[in-house]
Amino acid sequence: MADQPSTTSIADFEKSLNELERLVRDLEQGELSLEQSLGAFEQGVKLTRDCQQALKAAEQRIEQLVQLEDGSLQSTPFKPDENA
């Protein structure tokens, strides 16, 4: 099914997020030239957009999974585990 993200998209999200974190560290160190910094920033914007799309797809998938038979969504507030 083309509408559902595969596990590859999850792996791609993790890879993009790790690369984004690396770029941020490189930029924060302040040792890149202006041209390198601009390139890293441009790549970071692309990675951020990729991550946002993956998160949106995951959100849509979750909504499909919790959709009730009548078409309405089951609304359950998130309660973090107090033991964590």
LINRAJO-V208670 format. One line per field, one symbol per residue. phi: phi as a letter, one per 20 degrees, with the letter a starting at -180 (. if undefined). psi: psi as a letter, one per 30 degrees, with the letter a starting at -180 (. if undefined). Layout:
phi=???
psi=???
This chain:
phi=.ffdfeffffffffffffffffffgffffmdefgfffffffffffffffffffffffffffffffefegeneefdcffcfffee
psi=kffkklfeeeeeeeeeeeeeeeeeeeeffgfkleeeeeeeeeeeeeeeeeeeeeeeeeeeeeeeegklegflkkjjkkjkkff.
